Amino acid sequence: MFETVPPDEIADGWPDYGQPRLRQTDEARLANLRRGYLTSALAAVPESRQVRVATYVLAEPGVDVEAAHAYLAEFARTRNWHVYRVPYTEYPAASTRPPGNAERPELGAACQAISRGFVHGILTTNRQAIPASSSAYEHLLRRLAEWLAFVAFLPSAWLQQLSLQPPHLTAAPKGTT
């Protein structure tokens, strides 16, 4: 996705071709950064080792946490990834800070598992599960990249089967009781 560069951000002396100047939106830039780090981190795992991931769920109202972790584990198995024994669940409703700035102690714990070499990455449902501010998200991505680690999201087809409309998770995949 692109956005128009405001005129006050264009340096004097730059040629004007009569068309608006475009740049990536912040979210598009961060999505490309995440995908690049994911690719690099997966390439760094030796073929003799299995990729290990920690599942991370943001437990917003209406979220069936166990079903979400199970669904993430099912997706990991399709990728031949091993799921770490400790699932990480964040309960933002308990935070006293505003939603966009909420502390994420469980996300921090998942990052510690990465720094200690227990897992290669964090598998979560979608972008809404990660810190809301772009700067906090970018900081997280760059910190993980230093450890050759990654954040992976469920593909949109899997999200639809999970019967959720981002950012809220409901229960089990459609068609199950």
C-alpha positions in Angstrom: 0.0 0.0 0.0 1.2 3.5 -0.8 0.5 6.9 0.5 1.2 10.3 -1.0 4.2 12.2 0.3 3.1 15.6 1.6 4.7 18.6 -0.2 6.4 19.8 3.0 8.4 16.6 3.2 9.8 16.9 -0.3 13.3 18.5 -0.4 13.8 21.6 -2.4 15.6 20.9 -5.7 14.0 17.5 -6.2 12.7 17.1 -9.8 8.9 17.4 -10.2 7.5 15.0 -12.8 4.0 16.2 -12.5 2.8 13.1 -10.6 2.3 12.7 -6.9 5.2 11.1 -5.1 4.3 7.9 -3.3 5.8 5.9 -0.4 4.9 2.8 1.4 2.6 3.1 4.3 4.0 2.4 7.7 2.1 -0.9 8.0 3.2 -2.0 4.5 6.9 -1.2 5.3 6.6 -3.1 8.6 5.0 -6.1 6.9 7.8 -6.3 4.4 10.4 -6.0 7.2 8.7 -8.8 9.1 8.6 -11.1 6.0 12.3 -10.3 5.3 13.3 -11.2 8.8 11.1 -14.3 8.7 12.9 -15.5 5.6 16.3 -14.8 7.0 15.6 -16.5 10.3 14.2 -19.6 8.7 17.2 -19.8 6.3 19.5 -19.6 9.4 18.1 -22.8 10.9 20.2 -25.7 9.9 18.4 -28.4 7.9 19.3 -30.9 10.5 17.2 -29.0 13.1 13.5 -28.5 13.3 12.1 -24.9 13.5 10.7 -24.3 17.0 8.0 -21.7 17.7 6.2 -20.3 20.7 2.5 -19.7 20.2 1.3 -16.3 21.4 -2.4 -15.3 21.8 -3.9 -12.0 22.7 -6.9 -12.9 24.9 -9.3 -10.2 24.0 -13.0 -10.5 25.0 -14.6 -13.5 23.3 -11.3 -15.3 22.6 -11.2 -19.0 23.3 -7.5 -19.1 24.3 -7.1 -22.9 24.2 -8.7 -23.2 20.8 -6.5 -20.4 19.4 -3.3 -22.0 20.8 -4.5 -25.4 19.4 -5.2 -23.9 16.0 -1.7 -22.2 15.9 -0.1 -25.5 16.8 -2.1 -27.2 14.0 -0.7 -24.6 11.5 2.8 -25.1 12.9 2.5 -28.8 12.3 1.6 -28.2 8.6 4.9 -26.2 8.3 6.8 -29.0 10.1 7.5 -26.6 13.0 7.8 -27.9 16.6 5.6 -26.0 19.1 7.3 -25.0 22.3 5.8 -26.5 25.4 4.8 -23.2 27.0 2.0 -21.3 25.3 2.0 -17.5 25.9 -1.3 -15.7 26.5 -1.6 -12.0 27.0 -4.6 -10.7 29.0 -4.7 -6.9 28.0 -7.9 -6.3 29.9 -6.0 -6.6 33.2 -3.6 -3.8 32.1 -4.1 -0.3 33.6 -2.5 1.4 30.5 -4.4 2.4 27.3 -4.8 -0.5 24.8 -2.2 0.8 22.3 0.5 1.2 25.0 -0.4 -1.9 27.1 2.6 -3.7 28.4 3.0 -7.2 27.1 4.8 -9.3 29.7 3.9 -12.6 28.0 5.4 -11.3 24.7 8.5 -10.4 26.7 8.6 -13.9 28.1 8.3 -15.3 24.6 11.2 -13.1 23.5 13.2 -14.4 26.5 12.6 -18.0 25.3 14.1 -16.9 21.9 17.1 -15.2 23.5 17.8 -18.3 25.5 17.7 -20.5 22.4 14.5 -22.4 23.2 12.6 -21.2 20.1 13.3 -19.6 16.8 10.2 -17.5 16.5 6.8 -16.5 17.7 3.6 -17.7 15.9 0.5 -15.6 16.5 -2.8 -15.1 14.8 -2.3 -11.7 13.1 -0.8 -8.2 13.4 -3.5 -7.1 15.9 -2.0 -9.5 18.5 1.3 -7.6 18.4 1.8 -4.1 20.0 -0.4 -1.5 18.3 2.1 1.3 17.8 4.3 1.0 14.8 7.4 2.0 16.7 6.9 -0.7 19.3 6.3 -3.3 16.6 9.4 -2.2 14.6 11.5 -2.3 17.8 10.2 -5.9 18.4 11.0 -7.0 14.9 14.5 -5.5 15.0 15.2 -7.0 18.4 14.2 -10.5 17.2 16.2 -10.1 14.0 19.3 -9.6 16.1 18.8 -13.1 17.4 17.9 -14.4 13.9 14.3 -14.9 15.1 11.0 -14.1 13.6 7.3 -13.3 14.1 4.9 -15.4 11.9 1.2 -14.8 11.4 -1.5 -17.2 10.3 -2.3 -16.9 6.6 -5.6 -15.2 5.9 -7.2 -18.4 4.7 -6.4 -20.0 8.1 -7.9 -17.0 9.9 -11.1 -17.4 8.0 -11.3 -21.0 8.9 -10.7 -20.1 12.5 -14.0 -18.2 12.2 -12.6 -14.9 13.3 -12.7 -11.5 11.8 -9.5 -9.7 12.9 -8.8 -8.5 15.5 -11.1 -10.8 17.5 -10.8 -14.5 17.9 -13.8 -16.5 18.7 -13.7 -20.3 19.2 -12.7 -23.3 17.1 -12.6 -23.5 13.3 -15.8 -23.3 11.4 -17.7 -26.6 11.1 -16.5 -27.9 14.4 -18.7 -28.2 17.5 
